[in-house]
């Protein structure tokens, strides 16, 4: 009988890092995640608070019109009376 050909063992890759190398990778990952978080907050704010078109009038309760270019929009909530 013929001998079976031996397969070469697959070479394994090993990574060896010192403690400072691991700390460096941690700092880089932290910076990347912080940057992505800040970009996400910026994108979310720009999607939620779209700028109003120029020259529009905003109707508020009491049939008053205010020009949004000259006056800031002030919102407030009235206090609700509690039931006893």
N, C-alpha and C positions, 0 to 999 in steps of 0.2 A: 504494500500500500504506500501511496505517496504521502509525504508529510504535508500537513496543512501549513499554508503560509501564515506566518505571524503578522498580525496587523500592528502597525506602529501605534503606540499610545498617543492619544491626542495631547498636544501640549496645552497646559493650563496657563492662563494669564494671571499673574498676581500683581496687586498694587500694594505698595508699602508706603505709608505716609507717617511722618512724625506728628507730634501733637500740634506743632505750629502749622504744619500743612493742613491738618484737619480744621484748625481754627481759621486759617485763611479761607478755606472753602466755605466755612460757615459764614464768615463776614461777606463774602461775595454773594452767597445765596440770600442773605438778609438784605443786602442792597438791591438785588434784583427783585425780590418780593416787595420791598418798600416802594421801589419805582413803579412796579405794576399796580400796587394799591393806589398810589397817587394818580396814575393815569386813569384808573377806574373811577376814582372819585371825580376827577375833572370831567370825564366823559359823562358820568351820571348827572352831574350838575348842569352840563350843557344840554343834555336831553330833557331834564325836568324843567329847567327855567329858560325856555326859549325867549329871545328878545321880541318885544312887541314891534309890529311894523310902525314906521314913522308916521306921525300925524294922526294916529288913531285916538279917538275919544273913548274913555272908559265910562260906562254907565254904572252908577252906584245907587243904592236905595235912596228914594226920595226924588227920583227923576232928575238928578243933578248930573251934569257931565263935567268931567275934569280932563284936562289935557295932560296926558302921561309924560309929555316932554318937559313940562315945567314943574309939575307937582308930583311928589312921591306918592305911591299908593300906600295908604295906611289901612290895615285890617285890624279889627278887634272882635272879640267874642263877648257877648253879653252874659252876665252871670245868671244861671238858672236857679229859680227858687226851689228849695228842697221840700218834698212832701213830708208832712208829719204824721 
